[in-house]
Amino acid sequence: MFGGMGNMGNMAGMMKKVQKLQGEMKKMQEDLKTQTVEVSAGGGAVKIVMNGDKQVQSLTIDPAAVDPQDVEMLQDLISAAVNESIKKVDDMMATEMGKITNGLGLPPGMI
């Protein structure tokens, strides 16, 4: 009859863990916003620095890459650099998230 009380205690403990985890995740997300990744494309013709909030901080284009006869190539280089920057930010976030959730024993994708 009183077996349910133990489950309530476990639930309260789990809720505290979840609240702590949420706090850690929020702090991590705030910290990541200040970190940056740098990516270059076309052998350094295009360079992008992006923060953890996926905002481009700087974009550098080598003047030699600006060919009025081949604007399409420059567009492709910029697109490739932006996409790679986003991937690097996602990877950085996944790595940091893994550090927080590693000890919880949750199946992948739960958080």
N, CA, C and O atoms as a MOPAC input file, in Angstrom:
PM7 MOZYME 1SCF
protein

 N      0.81300 1    -1.20100 1     0.00000 1
 C      0.00000 1     0.00000 1     0.00000 1
 C      0.85100 1     1.25700 1     0.00000 1
 O      0.50700 1     2.25200 1    -0.63900 1
 N      1.98800 1     1.20500 1     0.73800 1
 C      2.82800 1     2.38800 1     0.80800 1
 C      3.95000 1     2.36800 1    -0.23000 1
 O      4.81800 1     3.24100 1    -0.22600 1
 N      3.93300 1     1.38200 1    -1.11000 1
 C      4.97500 1     1.27500 1    -2.13300 1
 C      5.00600 1     2.47800 1    -3.06300 1
 O      6.06000 1     2.82700 1    -3.59500 1
 N      3.86200 1     3.10900 1    -3.26100 1
 C      3.78500 1     4.27200 1    -4.14300 1
 C      4.55100 1     5.47000 1    -3.62100 1
 O      4.97600 1     6.31900 1    -4.40400 1
 N      4.73800 1     5.55600 1    -2.30400 1
 C      5.43800 1     6.70600 1    -1.72100 1
 C      6.89600 1     6.74000 1    -2.18200 1
 O      7.45800 1     7.81000 1    -2.41700 1
 N      7.49700 1     5.56000 1    -2.30600 1
 C      8.88600 1     5.50000 1    -2.77600 1
 C      9.00400 1     6.03100 1    -4.18400 1
 O      9.96900 1     6.71700 1    -4.52300 1
 N      8.02400 1     5.71300 1    -5.00100 1
 C      8.02600 1     6.21600 1    -6.37400 1
 C      7.91100 1     7.73300 1    -6.41300 1
 O      8.51800 1     8.38200 1    -7.26500 1
 N      7.13200 1     8.30300 1    -5.49100 1
 C      6.99200 1     9.76200 1    -5.44700 1
 C      8.32600 1    10.40900 1    -5.09500 1
 O      8.68000 1    11.45600 1    -5.63700 1
 N      9.06200 1     9.77900 1    -4.18500 1
 C     10.38800 1    10.28700 1    -3.81600 1
 C     11.33500 1    10.23100 1    -4.99300 1
 O     12.10100 1    11.16500 1    -5.22700 1
 N     11.28700 1     9.13000 1    -5.74100 1
 C     12.11400 1     9.01000 1    -6.94600 1
 C     11.74100 1    10.06200 1    -7.97500 1
 O     12.61200 1    10.62500 1    -8.63700 1
 N     10.46900 1    10.32300 1    -8.10900 1
 C      9.99200 1    11.31500 1    -9.07000 1
 C     10.48800 1    12.70800 1    -8.68300 1
 O     10.92400 1    13.47700 1    -9.53900 1
 N     10.41900 1    13.02700 1    -7.38900 1
 C     10.89400 1    14.33500 1    -6.92600 1
 C     12.39200 1    14.47800 1    -7.18600 1
 O     12.86600 1    15.53500 1    -7.60400 1
 N     13.12600 1    13.39800 1    -6.93100 1
 C     14.56900 1    13.42100 1    -7.19700 1
 C     14.85300 1    13.60800 1    -8.67500 1
 O     15.75400 1    14.35400 1    -9.05700 1
 N     14.08200 1    12.92900 1    -9.49500 1
 C     14.25700 1    13.05100 1   -10.94500 1
 C     13.93200 1    14.47000 1   -11.40900 1
 O     14.62100 1    15.01000 1   -12.27400 1
 N     12.90000 1    15.07100 1   -10.84600 1
 C     12.52500 1    16.43500 1   -11.21600 1
 C     13.64600 1    17.41700 1   -10.85400 1
 O     13.91900 1    18.35300 1   -11.60600 1
 N     14.29200 1    17.20400 1    -9.70800 1
 C     15.41700 1    18.06100 1    -9.31600 1
 C     16.55800 1    17.91300 1   -10.31500 1
 O     17.19200 1    18.89700 1   -10.69600 1
 N     16.81300 1    16.67300 1   -10.73500 1
 C     17.87400 1    16.43500 1   -11.71600 1
 C     17.54900 1    17.12500 1   -13.03400 1
 O     18.41600 1    17.73500 1   -13.66100 1
 N     16.28700 1    17.02100 1   -13.44600 1
 C     15.86300 1    17.64100 1   -14.70100 1
 C     16.00900 1    19.16600 1   -14.61800 1
 O     16.47500 1    19.80000 1   -15.56500 1
 N     15.60800 1    19.75100 1   -13.47800 1
 C     15.73400 1    21.20500 1   -13.31100 1
 C     17.20000 1    21.62600 1   -13.33300 1
 O     17.54700 1    22.64800 1   -13.92600 1
 N     18.05400 1    20.84500 1   -12.69000 1
 C     19.48400 1    21.13900 1   -12.68800 1
 C     20.02200 1    21.04600 1   -14.11600 1
 O     20.79300 1    21.90000 1   -14.55300 1
 N     19.61200 1    20.01200 1   -14.83100 1
 C     20.04700 1    19.81300 1   -16.20500 1
 C     19.60300 1    20.98400 1   -17.08200 1
 O     20.38000 1    21.48400 1   -17.89500 1
 N     18.35800 1    21.41500 1   -16.91500 1
 C     17.85400 1    22.54600 1   -17.70100 1
 C     18.67800 1    23.79600 1   -17.42600 1
 O     18.98300 1    24.55100 1   -18.34900 1
 N     19.03900 1    24.02100 1   -16.17100 1
 C     19.86500 1    25.16600 1   -15.81900 1
 C     21.23600 1    25.08400 1   -16.46500 1
 O     21.74500 1    26.07900 1   -16.98000 1
 N     21.83900 1    23.89300 1   -16.43800 1
 C     23.15000 1    23.69400 1   -17.06000 1
 C     23.07600 1    23.89700 1   -18.57500 1
 O     23.97500 1    24.48800 1   -19.17400 1
 N     21.99400 1    23.40200 1   -19.18900 1
 C     21.83000 1    23.54800 1   -20.63200 1
 C     21.68100 1    25.02200 1   -21.01400 1
 O     22.25400 1    25.46900 1   -22.00700 1
 N     20.91500 1    25.77300 1   -20.22800 1
 C     20.71400 1    27.19500 1   -20.50800 1
 C     22.04300 1    27.94400 1   -20.41100 1
 O     22.35500 1    28.78800 1   -21.25100 1
 N     22.81800 1    27.62600 1   -19.37400 1
 C     24.11600 1    28.26900 1   -19.21100 1
 C     25.03500 1    27.91100 1   -20.37500 1
 O     25.73300 1    28.77600 1   -20.90300 1
 N     25.03900 1    26.62900 1   -20.78000 1
 C     25.86900 1    26.19300 1   -21.89000 1
 C     25.49200 1    26.93300 1   -23.16600 1
 O     26.36700 1    27.36500 1   -23.91600 1
 N     24.18600 1    27.08200 1   -23.41800 1
 C     23.74100 1    27.77600 1   -24.62100 1
 C     24.19600 1    29.23100 1   -24.60800 1
 O     24.59800 1    29.76600 1   -25.64100 1
 N     24.13400 1    29.87000 1   -23.44700 1
 C     24.59600 1    31.26100 1   -23.33000 1
 C     26.10200 1    31.33300 1   -23.57000 1
 O     26.58300 1    32.23900 1   -24.25100 1
 N     26.84500 1    30.37700 1   -23.01000 1
 C     28.29800 1    30.34800 1   -23.20700 1
 C     28.65100 1    30.12700 1   -24.67600 1
 O     29.57200 1    30.75400 1   -25.19900 1
 N     27.91900 1    29.23700 1   -25.33400 1
 C     28.20700 1    28.93200 1   -26.73400 1
 C     27.96500 1    30.14000 1   -27.64200 1
 O     28.61400 1    30.27800 1   -28.67800 1
 N     27.04000 1    31.00500 1   -27.25700 1
 C     26.76500 1    32.18600 1   -28.07700 1
 C     28.00200 1    33.06900 1   -28.21200 1
 O     28.14600 1    33.79600 1   -29.19500 1
 N     28.89200 1    33.00600 1   -27.22700 1
 C     30.07900 1    33.84700 1   -27.25900 1
 C     31.25400 1    33.16600 1   -27.96100 1
 O     32.24000 1    33.82400 1   -28.29300 1
 N     31.15800 1    31.86200 1   -28.18800 1
 C     32.22900 1    31.13900 1   -28.88000 1
 C     32.04500 1    31.26900 1   -30.38500 1
 O     30.93300 1    31.48000 1   -30.87100 1
 N     33.14400 1    31.14300 1   -31.11300 1
 C     33.07800 1    31.26600 1   -32.56100 1
 C     33.75800 1    30.08800 1   -33.24100 1
 O     34.60400 1    29.40500 1   -32.66500 1
 N     33.35600 1    29.87800 1   -34.48100 1
 C     34.03600 1    28.93100 1   -35.36100 1
 C     34.47800 1    29.72100 1   -36.58500 1
 O     33.84200 1    30.70200 1   -36.97100 1
 N     35.57800 1    29.28000 1   -37.18700 1
 C     36.08000 1    29.93700 1   -38.39600 1
 C     36.19300 1    28.89400 1   -39.49300 1
 O     36.71500 1    27.80000 1   -39.27700 1
 N     35.69600 1    29.24800 1   -40.67400 1
 C     35.69400 1    28.33400 1   -41.81000 1
 C     36.18300 1    29.09500 1   -43.03200 1
 O     35.89200 1    30.27800 1   -43.20500 1
 N     36.93200 1    28.39200 1   -43.87800 1
 C     37.32100 1    29.00500 1   -45.14600 1
 C     36.95100 1    28.05600 1   -46.28000 1
 O     36.87300 1    26.84000 1   -46.10400 1
 N     36.73000 1    28.64400 1   -47.43200 1
 C     36.39000 1    27.87000 1   -48.62900 1
 C     37.23700 1    28.38900 1   -49.78800 1
 O     37.69800 1    29.53100 1   -49.77600 1
 N     37.42900 1    27.54200 1   -50.77400 1
 C     38.19500 1    27.95400 1   -51.94500 1
 C     39.63800 1    28.28000 1   -51.61800 1
 O     40.20600 1    29.23800 1   -52.14400 1
 N     40.23500 1    27.46500 1   -50.73500 1
 C     41.63500 1    27.69000 1   -50.38500 1
 C     41.85900 1    29.00900 1   -49.66200 1
 O     42.93700 1    29.59700 1   -49.75800 1
 N     40.85500 1    29.47300 1   -48.94500 1
 C     40.97900 1    30.71700 1   -48.18600 1
 C     40.42700 1    31.93100 1   -48.92400 1
 O     40.54500 1    33.05700 1   -48.44100 1
 N     39.83100 1    31.71200 1   -50.08300 1
 C     39.26500 1    32.83000 1   -50.85000 1
 C     38.10100 1    33.47400 1   -50.09900 1
 O     37.88400 1    34.68200 1   -50.19100 1
 N     37.35400 1    32.65300 1   -49.35400 1
 C     36.23500 1    33.14500 1   -48.55200 1
 C     36.42600 1    32.61900 1   -47.13300 1
 O     36.62600 1    31.42200 1   -46.92700 1
 N     36.36200 1    33.53000 1   -46.15000 1
 C     36.48600 1    33.13700 1   -44.74600 1
 C     35.29300 1    33.68200 1   -43.98200 1
 O     34.88300 1    34.82900 1   -44.16700 1
 N     34.74200 1    32.83200 1   -43.11500 1
 C     33.59500 1    33.22900 1   -42.29300 1
 C     33.89400 1    32.89900 1   -40.83600 1
 O     34.41200 1    31.82900 1   -40.51800 1
 N     33.56000 1    33.83700 1   -39.96100 1
 C     33.58200 1    33.59800 1   -38.52400 1
 C     32.13300 1    33.68300 1   -38.07100 1
 O     31.45500 1    34.68200 1   -38.30900 1
 N     31.66100 1    32.61400 1   -37.40800 1
 C     30.27600 1    32.53500 1   -36.95100 1
 C     30.26600 1    32.24100 1   -35.46200 1
 O     31.08500 1    31.46300 1   -34.97300 1
 N     29.33100 1    32.86600 1   -34.73200 1
 C     29.23800 1    32.58000 1   -33.30000 1
 C     28.30100 1    31.40300 1   -33.05700 1
 O     27.67200 1    30.89100 1   -33.98200 1
 N     28.22300 1    30.98900 1   -31.81100 1
 C     27.40500 1    29.83900 1   -31.43700 1
 C     25.91600 1    30.07100 1   -31.57300 1
 O     25.12300 1    29.13900 1   -31.44000 1
 N     25.52900 1    31.32100 1   -31.84000 1
 C     24.12700 1    31.66200 1   -32.07400 1
 C     23.82100 1    31.66400 1   -33.57100 1
 O     22.75800 1    32.11100 1   -34.00200 1
 N     24.77700 1    31.15500 1   -34.35400 1
 C     24.68100 1    31.06100 1   -35.82200 1
 C     24.53300 1    32.42600 1   -36.48400 1
 O     23.83500 1    32.57500 1   -37.48600 1
 N     25.20400 1    33.41900 1   -35.90400 1
 C     25.25400 1    34.75100 1   -36.50100 1
 C     26.64400 1    34.93100 1   -37.10500 1
 O     27.64900 1    34.66700 1   -36.44400 1
 N     26.70300 1    35.37900 1   -38.36000 1
 C     27.98300 1    35.61800 1   -39.00800 1
 C     28.61400 1    36.85300 1   -38.36800 1
 O     28.03200 1    37.93800 1   -38.37800 1
 N     29.81000 1    36.67300 1   -37.81100 1
 C     30.52400 1    37.76400 1   -37.17300 1
 C     31.38800 1    38.51800 1   -38.17500 1
 O     31.52800 1    39.73900 1   -38.09600 1
 N     31.96800 1    37.77500 1   -39.12000 1
 C     32.74700 1    38.42700 1   -40.16900 1
 C     32.76600 1    37.55000 1   -41.41200 1
 O     32.67300 1    36.32500 1   -41.34500 1
 N     32.88900 1    38.21700 1   -42.53300 1
 C     32.98100 1    37.57000 1   -43.83400 1
 C     34.09700 1    38.26800 1   -44.58600 1
 O     34.03800 1    39.47700 1   -44.81000 1
 N     35.12300 1    37.50900 1   -44.98000 1
 C     36.25700 1    38.06000 1   -45.70400 1
 C     36.32500 1    37.39600 1   -47.07000 1
 O     36.27400 1    36.17100 1   -47.18400 1
 N     36.43900 1    38.21200 1   -48.09400 1
 C     36.54300 1    37.70300 1   -49.46000 1
 C     37.84600 1    38.22000 1   -50.06000 1
 O     38.08300 1    39.42700 1   -50.10400 1
 N     38.68500 1    37.29900 1   -50.51900 1
 C     39.93100 1    37.66900 1   -51.18800 1
 C     39.56200 1    38.35600 1   -52.50500 1
 O     38.81500 1    37.79700 1   -53.30900 1
 N     40.08100 1    39.55800 1   -52.72400 1
 C     39.75200 1    40.26900 1   -53.97400 1
 C     40.00700 1    39.43900 1   -55.23100 1
 O     39.33400 1    39.63000 1   -56.24400 1
 N     40.97000 1    38.52200 1   -55.17500 1
 C     41.25200 1    37.67100 1   -56.33900 1
 C     40.08200 1    36.74300 1   -56.64900 1
 O     39.97200 1    36.24100 1   -57.76800 1
 N     39.20800 1    36.51000 1   -55.66900 1
 C     38.06100 1    35.61400 1   -55.87400 1
 C     36.89200 1    36.34900 1   -56.52500 1
 O     35.89900 1    35.72700 1   -56.90300 1
 N     37.00700 1    37.66400 1   -56.65500 1
 C     35.92900 1    38.46200 1   -57.23400 1
 C     36.17400 1    38.58000 1   -58.73600 1
 O     36.94800 1    39.42000 1   -59.19400 1
 N     35.50900 1    37.73600 1   -59.47100 1
 C     35.63100 1    37.72200 1   -60.92800 1
 C     34.26000 1    38.04800 1   -61.50900 1
 O     33.34800 1    37.22400 1   -61.44700 1
 N     34.11100 1    39.25400 1   -62.07600 1
 C     32.79500 1    39.62300 1   -62.62800 1
 C     32.28700 1    38.63500 1   -63.68600 1
 O     31.08700 1    38.56400 1   -63.95000 1
 N     33.19800 1    37.88500 1   -64.28200 1
 C     32.79600 1    36.89800 1   -65.29300 1
 C     32.34200 1    35.58400 1   -64.65500 1
 O     31.76400 1    34.73200 1   -65.33000 1
 N     32.60000 1    35.42100 1   -63.36200 1
 C     32.25200 1    34.16600 1   -62.68900 1
 C     31.70400 1    34.43000 1   -61.28400 1
 O     32.24900 1    33.93100 1   -60.29900 1
 N     30.64200 1    35.20200 1   -61.19600 1
 C     30.00100 1    35.51700 1   -59.92000 1
 C     29.45800 1    34.24400 1   -59.27600 1
 O     29.43100 1    34.11900 1   -58.05200 1
 N     29.03000 1    33.31200 1   -60.10300 1
 C     28.46400 1    32.06500 1   -59.59900 1
 C     29.44400 1    31.30100 1   -58.70700 1
 O     29.04300 1    30.72500 1   -57.69600 1
 N     30.73300 1    31.29300 1   -59.08000 1
 C     31.72900 1    30.59400 1   -58.27700 1
 C     31.83500 1    31.24400 1   -56.89100 1
 O     31.90900 1    30.54300 1   -55.88100 1
 N     31.84300 1    32.57100 1   -56.84400 1
 C     31.92100 1    33.27500 1   -55.56700 1
 C     30.68800 1    32.97200 1   -54.71000 1
 O     30.80300 1    32.76100 1   -53.50200 1
 N     29.53600 1    32.95100 1   -55.32600 1
 C     28.30700 1    32.61800 1   -54.60500 1
 C     28.39100 1    31.20900 1   -54.02000 1
 O     27.98400 1    30.97800 1   -52.88100 1
 N     28.92100 1    30.27100 1   -54.80300 1
 C     29.07400 1    28.88800 1   -54.33300 1
 C     30.04400 1    28.81100 1   -53.15900 1
 O     29.80100 1    28.07300 1   -52.20400 1
 N     31.14100 1    29.56500 1   -53.22300 1
 C     32.12000 1    29.56000 1   -52.14200 1
 C     31.51200 1    30.11500 1   -50.85300 1
 O     31.72700 1    29.56800 1   -49.77100 1
 N     30.75800 1    31.19600 1   -50.97700 1
 C     30.12000 1    31.79000 1   -49.79700 1
 C     29.09300 1    30.82700 1   -49.20800 1
 O     29.03800 1    30.64100 1   -47.99200 1
 N     28.28300 1    30.21600 1   -50.06700 1
 C     27.28900 1    29.24200 1   -49.59400 1
 C     27.96800 1    28.07400 1   -48.88200 1
 O     27.52200 1    27.64800 1   -47.81700 1
 N     29.03400 1    27.56400 1   -49.46500 1
 C     29.75000 1    26.43700 1   -48.86300 1
 C     30.31900 1    26.83000 1   -47.49500 1
 O     30.24100 1    26.05300 1   -46.54300 1
 N     30.88500 1    28.02000 1   -47.39700 1
 C     31.47400 1    28.47400 1   -46.13000 1
 C     30.38900 1    28.66700 1   -45.06500 1
 O     30.58900 1    28.28800 1   -43.91100 1
 N     29.25700 1    29.24500 1   -45.43300 1
 C     28.16300 1    29.44800 1   -44.47100 1
 C     27.63300 1    28.09600 1   -43.99800 1
 O     27.44600 1    27.89000 1   -42.79900 1
 N     27.39200 1    27.18400 1   -44.92100 1
 C     26.86300 1    25.86500 1   -44.54600 1
 C     27.83300 1    25.10500 1   -43.64600 1
 O     27.41400 1    24.46300 1   -42.68200 1
 N     29.13400 1    25.17500 1   -43.95700 1
 C     30.12700 1    24.49800 1   -43.12400 1
 C     30.20300 1    25.14500 1   -41.73900 1
 O     30.40200 1    24.44900 1   -40.74300 1
 N     30.04700 1    26.45800 1   -41.66900 1
 C     30.05100 1    27.15800 1   -40.38100 1
 C     28.89000 1    26.69200 1   -39.51800 1
 O     29.06200 1    26.43200 1   -38.32700 1
 N     27.71200 1    26.58700 1   -40.11000 1
 C     26.53100 1    26.12900 1   -39.37600 1
 C     26.75000 1    24.71100 1   -38.86300 1
 O     26.40200 1    24.40000 1   -37.72400 1
 N     27.32500 1    23.85200 1   -39.70100 1
 C     27.60300 1    22.47100 1   -39.29400 1
 C     28.58200 1    22.45900 1   -38.12000 1
 O     28.40000 1    21.69400 1   -37.17300 1
 N     29.61300 1    23.29600 1   -38.17400 1
 C     30.59200 1    23.33200 1   -37.08400 1
 C     29.95100 1    23.80700 1   -35.77900 1
 O     30.26300 1    23.28200 1   -34.71000 1
 N     29.05900 1    24.79200 1   -35.86000 1
 C     28.36000 1    25.26200 1   -34.65500 1
 C     27.48900 1    24.13600 1   -34.09500 1
 O     27.47100 1    23.90900 1   -32.88600 1
 N     26.76700 1    23.42900 1   -34.97100 1
 C     25.93200 1    22.30300 1   -34.52300 1
 C     26.78400 1    21.22300 1   -33.85200 1
 O     26.39500 1    20.67100 1   -32.82300 1
 N     27.94800 1    20.92500 1   -34.44000 1
 C     28.84600 1    19.92500 1   -33.86300 1
 C     29.35600 1    20.38100 1   -32.49500 1
 O     29.44300 1    19.58700 1   -31.55800 1
 N     29.69200 1    21.67300 1   -32.39100 1
 C     30.17100 1    22.23100 1   -31.12700 1
 C     29.08100 1    22.11400 1   -30.05700 1
 O     29.36300 1    21.75800 1   -28.91200 1
 N     27.84100 1    22.41300 1   -30.43600 1
 C     26.73200 1    22.31700 1   -29.49300 1
 C     26.49300 1    20.86500 1   -29.07200 1
 O     26.25400 1    20.59300 1   -27.89500 1
 N     26.55700 1    19.94500 1   -30.01500 1
 C     26.34200 1    18.52900 1   -29.70800 1
 C     27.41100 1    18.01600 1   -28.75400 1
 O     27.11500 1    17.24700 1   -27.84000 1
 N     28.64600 1    18.44000 1   -28.96400 1
 C     29.74200 1    18.03200 1   -28.08600 1
 C     29.50900 1    18.53700 1   -26.67100 1
 O     29.65400 1    17.78500 1   -25.70700 1
 N     29.15000 1    19.80700 1   -26.54500 1
 C     28.91600 1    20.39200 1   -25.22500 1
 C     27.69600 1    19.75300 1   -24.55400 1
 O     27.71100 1    19.50500 1   -23.34800 1
 N     26.65500 1    19.49000 1   -25.32000 1
 C     25.44900 1    18.85200 1   -24.78800 1
 C     25.79200 1    17.45600 1   -24.28600 1
 O     25.28800 1    17.02700 1   -23.24800 1
 N     26.64300 1    16.74900 1   -25.01300 1
 C     27.05400 1    15.41400 1   -24.61100 1
 C     27.76100 1    15.41700 1   -23.26900 1
 O     27.61700 1    14.47900 1   -22.48500 1
 N     28.52900 1    16.47400 1   -23.00100 1
 C     29.22400 1    16.57700 1   -21.71600 1
 C     28.21700 1    16.67900 1   -20.56700 1
 O     28.44700 1    16.13500 1   -19.48700 1
 N     27.11400 1    17.36900 1   -20.79800 1
 C     26.09800 1    17.55800 1   -19.76100 1
 C     25.25500 1    16.30400 1   -19.57500 1
 O     24.99500 1    15.89400 1   -18.44400 1
 N     24.82600 1    15.69200 1   -20.67400 1
 C     23.88400 1    14.58000 1   -20.59500 1
 C     24.54200 1    13.22100 1   -20.47600 1
 O     23.84900 1    12.22300 1   -20.27900 1
 N     25.85100 1    13.15100 1   -20.59000 1
 C     26.57000 1    11.86300 1   -20.63000 1
 C     26.24400 1    10.96900 1   -19.43600 1
 O     26.04300 1     9.76900 1   -19.61800 1
 N     26.18700 1    11.50700 1   -18.24200 1
 C     25.98800 1    10.68200 1   -17.06000 1
 C     24.54900 1    10.34000 1   -16.74500 1
 O     24.28700 1     9.65400 1   -15.75800 1
 N     23.61300 1    10.79400 1   -17.54900 1
 C     22.20900 1    10.57700 1   -17.22600 1
 C     21.69100 1     9.20300 1   -17.64500 1
 O     20.69500 1     8.72600 1   -17.10000 1
 N     22.35000 1     8.57000 1   -18.59800 1
 C     21.89100 1     7.27100 1   -19.06100 1
 C     20.62100 1     7.36300 1   -19.88600 1
 O     19.86100 1     6.39800 1   -19.97300 1
 N     20.38500 1     8.52100 1   -20.49400 1
 C     19.19200 1     8.67900 1   -21.33200 1
 C     19.49000 1     8.18700 1   -22.73900 1
 O     20.62700 1     8.27500 1   -23.20300 1
 N     18.48400 1     7.67400 1   -23.41000 1
 C     18.69600 1     7.27500 1   -24.80200 1
 C     18.99900 1     8.51100 1   -25.64300 1
 O     18.52600 1     9.60200 1   -25.32200 1
 N     19.78300 1     8.36100 1   -26.72000 1
 C     20.07900 1     9.50300 1   -27.58200 1
 C     18.80500 1    10.15700 1   -28.09700 1
 O     17.83900 1     9.47300 1   -28.43300 1
 N     18.80900 1    11.48700 1   -28.15800 1
 C     17.66600 1    12.21600 1   -28.66800 1
 C     16.60600 1    12.55900 1   -27.63100 1
 O     15.60900 1    13.19800 1   -27.96500 1
 N     16.80000 1    12.14700 1   -26.38200 1
 C     15.79800 1    12.42500 1   -25.35600 1
 C     15.76000 1    13.90600 1   -24.98000 1
 O     14.72100 1    14.41700 1   -24.56100 1
 N     16.90000 1    14.59500 1   -25.13100 1
 C     16.95100 1    16.01400 1   -24.73300 1
 C     17.34200 1    16.83500 1   -25.92800 1
 O     17.44800 1    18.05800 1   -25.83000 1

